[in-house]
Amino acid sequence: MMDIRIVQDMPQMVAFLNNPENTAALVDSGDIYALKPDALYLGIYDGGTLAGIHEVRQFWQNVVECHCVYGKGYRGRYALAGHKLFCRWLLANNPFTNSVTMVPDETRQARSILALLGATRIGRMDAAYFRYGQPVPVTLYQLTRAQYEDLAK
């Protein structure tokens, strides 16, 4: 049974986010995932197993910034179902009008799920972060509250 809840077990979350099989395009080998002090971390659980993490924080005015990471065995349909849970949670807990996310250009799974969600590409940033010392560009995407409402049905 899949459910969503605020992550209470920080060591479990840190281990999940620092596992290269989960965050291959985001974390260099031997490096750590950059937790944001103003973000809320929501876990998608499959029974007792942490399957995915959604990170959310206020970005600007009525816009929230959202990111997610799913475990290797929990991508595709499972991640889409997890996003729907996240949509319901965010609609119930934040009066946002839009959300924004940034995806490294080399992350195929994220681009695929964003296409399924109906996200709109709104821009691109060159050298948004460094991976193995090389600059990595990211593409920015937006989802409106109305899109979240449709996804939550």
C-alpha contacts under 8 A as a table, 3 or more apart, distances in Angstrom:
res1	aa1	res2	aa2	distance
1	M	45	Y	7.90
1	M	46	D	5.65
1	M	47	G	5.51
2	M	44	I	6.80
2	M	45	Y	5.46
2	M	46	D	4.64
2	M	47	G	6.39
2	M	82	G	7.68
3	D	44	I	5.75
3	D	45	Y	5.36
3	D	46	D	6.85
3	D	47	G	7.78
3	D	85	L	7.35
4	I	42	L	6.51
4	I	43	G	5.56
4	I	44	I	4.65
4	I	45	Y	6.25
4	I	82	G	7.89
4	I	85	L	6.63
4	I	86	F	7.12
4	I	89	W	7.94
5	R	42	L	5.41
5	R	43	G	5.49
5	R	44	I	6.90
5	R	45	Y	8.00
6	I	40	L	7.45
6	I	41	Y	5.97
6	I	42	L	4.33
6	I	43	G	5.98
7	V	10	M	6.80
7	V	13	M	7.24
7	V	41	Y	5.85
7	V	42	L	5.35
7	V	43	G	5.37
9	D	12	Q	5.42
9	D	13	M	6.41
10	M	13	M	4.99
10	M	14	V	6.02
11	P	14	V	5.10
11	P	15	A	6.10
12	Q	15	A	5.18
12	Q	16	F	6.17
13	M	16	F	4.98
13	M	17	L	6.14
13	M	50	L	7.97
13	M	53	I	7.95
14	V	17	L	5.15
14	V	18	N	5.98
14	V	33	Y	7.72
15	A	18	N	5.17
15	A	19	N	6.15
16	F	19	N	5.38
16	F	22	N	7.01
16	F	50	L	7.93
16	F	71	G	7.80
17	L	20	P	7.88
17	L	22	N	6.66
17	L	23	T	6.36
17	L	32	I	7.83
17	L	33	Y	5.95
17	L	69	V	7.57
18	N	22	N	7.68
18	N	23	T	6.94
18	N	27	V	7.06
18	N	31	D	7.63
18	N	32	I	5.48
18	N	33	Y	5.65
19	N	22	N	5.50
19	N	23	T	6.34
19	N	24	A	7.88
20	P	23	T	4.99
20	P	24	A	4.62
20	P	27	V	6.74
20	P	28	D	7.70
20	P	29	S	6.84
21	E	24	A	5.71
21	E	71	G	7.25
21	E	72	K	6.19
22	N	69	V	6.65
22	N	70	Y	6.24
22	N	71	G	4.91
22	N	72	K	5.73
23	T	26	L	5.26
23	T	27	V	5.96
23	T	69	V	6.79
24	A	27	V	5.96
24	A	28	D	7.36
25	A	28	D	7.74
25	A	104	P	7.11
25	A	106	E	6.89
25	A	107	T	6.31
25	A	131	R	7.97
26	L	33	Y	7.32
26	L	104	P	7.74
26	L	131	R	7.44
27	V	31	D	6.01
27	V	32	I	6.13
27	V	33	Y	5.85
27	V	131	R	7.27
28	D	31	D	5.17
28	D	32	I	7.48
28	D	131	R	6.11
28	D	132	Y	6.15
35	L	39	A	7.83
36	K	39	A	5.37
38	D	57	R	6.42
39	A	55	E	6.24
39	A	56	V	5.46
39	A	57	R	4.65
39	A	58	Q	7.92
40	L	55	E	5.76
40	L	56	V	5.38
40	L	57	R	6.30
41	Y	53	I	6.57
41	Y	54	H	5.83
41	Y	55	E	4.72
41	Y	56	V	6.65
42	L	53	I	5.59
42	L	54	H	5.09
42	L	55	E	6.38
43	G	50	L	6.45
43	G	51	A	7.45
43	G	52	G	5.82
43	G	53	I	4.59
43	G	54	H	6.39
44	I	50	L	6.12
44	I	51	A	5.59
44	I	52	G	4.89
44	I	53	I	5.94
44	I	54	H	7.66
44	I	82	G	6.33
45	Y	48	G	6.15
45	Y	49	T	5.41
45	Y	50	L	4.66
45	Y	51	A	5.37
45	Y	52	G	7.01
46	D	49	T	5.12
46	D	50	L	6.47
46	D	51	A	6.16
50	L	53	I	7.81
51	A	70	Y	5.88
51	A	71	G	5.40
51	A	73	G	7.95
51	A	74	Y	6.03
52	G	68	C	7.08
52	G	69	V	5.50
52	G	70	Y	4.00
52	G	71	G	5.85
52	G	74	Y	7.43
52	G	79	A	7.73
52	G	82	G	7.78
53	I	68	C	5.44
53	I	69	V	5.33
53	I	70	Y	6.40
54	H	66	C	6.91
54	H	67	H	5.69
54	H	68	C	4.28
54	H	69	V	6.67
54	H	86	F	7.46
55	E	65	E	7.99
55	E	66	C	5.52
55	E	67	H	5.09
55	E	68	C	6.01
56	V	64	V	6.69
56	V	65	E	5.63
56	V	66	C	4.53
56	V	67	H	6.64
57	R	64	V	5.61
57	R	65	E	5.42
57	R	66	C	6.79
58	Q	61	Q	7.60
58	Q	62	N	7.61
58	Q	63	V	6.33
58	Q	64	V	4.47
58	Q	65	E	6.13
59	F	62	N	7.77
59	F	63	V	5.44
59	F	64	V	4.80
59	F	65	E	5.30
60	W	63	V	5.18
60	W	64	V	6.93
62	N	95	P	7.13
62	N	96	F	4.67
62	N	97	T	5.46
62	N	98	N	6.75
63	V	96	F	5.57
63	V	97	T	6.03
63	V	98	N	4.88
63	V	99	S	5.31
63	V	100	V	7.13
64	V	96	F	6.44
64	V	98	N	6.54
64	V	99	S	4.70
64	V	100	V	6.33
65	E	99	S	5.57
65	E	100	V	4.91
65	E	101	T	5.72
66	C	99	S	6.62
66	C	100	V	6.23
66	C	101	T	5.38
67	H	101	T	5.96
67	H	102	M	7.51
70	Y	74	Y	5.90
70	Y	75	R	6.14
70	Y	79	A	6.71
71	G	74	Y	5.21
71	G	75	R	6.85
72	K	75	R	6.30
74	Y	77	R	7.97
74	Y	78	Y	5.48
74	Y	79	A	6.10
75	R	78	Y	5.60
75	R	79	A	4.87
75	R	80	L	7.82
75	R	109	Q	7.74
76	G	79	A	5.39
76	G	80	L	6.36
76	G	109	Q	7.84
76	G	113	I	7.49
77	R	80	L	5.02
77	R	81	A	6.23
78	Y	81	A	5.12
78	Y	82	G	6.16
79	A	82	G	4.84
79	A	83	H	6.11
79	A	113	I	7.84
80	L	83	H	5.05
80	L	84	K	6.42
80	L	113	I	6.79
81	A	84	K	5.10
81	A	85	L	6.50
82	G	85	L	5.07
82	G	86	F	6.24
83	H	86	F	4.87
83	H	87	C	6.07
84	K	87	C	4.95
84	K	88	R	6.38
84	K	151	L	5.98
84	K	152	A	5.44
85	L	88	R	5.26
85	L	89	W	6.25
85	L	152	A	7.25
86	F	89	W	4.98
86	F	90	L	6.03
87	C	90	L	5.23
87	C	91	L	6.09
87	C	148	Y	5.52
87	C	149	E	7.43
87	C	151	L	6.85
87	C	152	A	5.66
88	R	91	L	5.26
88	R	92	A	6.27
88	R	148	Y	7.68
88	R	149	E	7.76
88	R	152	A	5.30
89	W	92	A	5.27
89	W	93	N	6.18
90	L	93	N	5.09
90	L	94	N	5.62
91	L	94	N	5.86
91	L	95	P	7.02
91	L	96	F	7.87
91	L	145	R	7.74
91	L	148	Y	7.33
91	L	149	E	7.40
96	F	99	S	7.35
96	F	145	R	6.82
97	T	144	T	6.02
97	T	145	R	5.06
98	N	142	Q	6.77
98	N	143	L	5.75
98	N	144	T	4.34
98	N	145	R	5.54
99	S	142	Q	5.54
99	S	143	L	5.28
99	S	144	T	6.33
99	S	145	R	7.67
100	V	140	L	6.85
100	V	141	Y	5.59
100	V	142	Q	4.55
100	V	143	L	6.61
101	T	140	L	5.72
101	T	141	Y	5.39
101	T	142	Q	6.61
102	M	138	V	5.87
102	M	139	T	5.55
102	M	140	L	4.49
102	M	141	Y	6.38
103	V	107	T	6.80
103	V	110	A	6.80
103	V	111	R	7.30
103	V	138	V	5.09
103	V	139	T	5.30
103	V	140	L	6.49
103	V	141	Y	7.96
104	P	107	T	5.57
104	P	136	V	6.79
104	P	137	P	6.00
104	P	138	V	4.22
104	P	139	T	6.43
105	D	108	R	7.64
105	D	136	V	7.61
105	D	137	P	6.12
105	D	138	V	5.35
105	D	139	T	6.36
107	T	110	A	5.78
107	T	111	R	6.66
108	R	111	R	5.23
108	R	112	S	6.19
109	Q	112	S	5.11
109	Q	113	I	6.29
110	A	113	I	5.24
110	A	114	L	6.11
111	R	114	L	5.15
111	R	115	A	6.23
112	S	115	A	5.18
112	S	116	L	6.40
113	I	116	L	5.00
113	I	117	L	6.18
114	L	117	L	4.95
114	L	118	G	6.19
114	L	119	A	5.33
114	L	141	Y	7.94
115	A	118	G	5.09
115	A	119	A	5.92
116	L	119	A	7.78
117	L	151	L	7.34
118	G	143	L	7.41
118	G	147	Q	7.54
119	A	141	Y	5.94
119	A	142	Q	5.49
119	A	143	L	5.13
120	T	141	Y	5.33
120	T	142	Q	5.22
120	T	143	L	6.59
121	R	139	T	7.15
121	R	140	L	5.92
121	R	141	Y	4.42
121	R	142	Q	6.51
122	I	139	T	7.74
122	I	140	L	5.51
122	I	141	Y	5.34
122	I	142	Q	6.55
123	G	139	T	5.87
123	G	140	L	5.06
123	G	141	Y	7.18
124	R	137	P	7.11
124	R	138	V	5.71
124	R	139	T	4.30
124	R	140	L	5.67
125	M	128	A	5.86
125	M	137	P	5.52
125	M	138	V	5.39
125	M	139	T	6.42
125	M	140	L	7.71
126	D	135	P	7.49
126	D	136	V	6.66
126	D	137	P	4.25
126	D	138	V	6.63
127	A	130	F	6.91
127	A	135	P	4.41
127	A	136	V	4.86
127	A	137	P	4.94
127	A	138	V	7.75
128	A	135	P	6.90
128	A	136	V	5.89
128	A	137	P	5.44
128	A	138	V	6.24
129	Y	135	P	5.82
129	Y	136	V	5.53
129	Y	137	P	7.30
130	F	133	G	5.40
130	F	134	Q	5.15
130	F	135	P	4.50
130	F	136	V	5.67
131	R	134	Q	5.26
131	R	135	P	6.42
131	R	136	V	6.52
143	L	147	Q	6.12
143	L	148	Y	7.12
144	T	147	Q	5.18
144	T	148	Y	6.52
145	R	148	Y	4.97
145	R	149	E	6.21
146	A	149	E	4.95
146	A	150	D	6.28
147	Q	150	D	5.06
147	Q	151	L	6.15
148	Y	151	L	5.00
148	Y	152	A	6.00
149	E	152	A	5.14
149	E	153	K	6.71
150	D	153	K	5.63
